[in-house]
């Protein structure tokens, strides 16, 4: 994989268990990794649901091969949040991992 194609510096976030002030375990988003990526918006659509305009943006985010990334994590880039729906590893060459994402509103 050519390093020049990975132009976007992104952060990976995951749910992490912490204790709140009452001692109960709660899940919250926590920073996990910072890495280089190539973000491509594959499709987008707009709809009106319950008298509110909504949009759906799907993205494919390519990173260097990394087996630590799992579905359910988030990619954050310039204030935008993408939910990772699927993780596709290149097991043959171990060059890249593709993340199938949906932009969170």
Buried (B, 14 or more C-beta within 10 A) or exposed (E): BEEEEBEBEBBBBBEEEEEEEEEEEEEEEEEBBEBBBBBEEEEEEEEEEEEEEEEEBBBBBBBBBBEEBEEEBBBBBEEEBBBBEEBEBBEEEEEBBBBBBBBEE
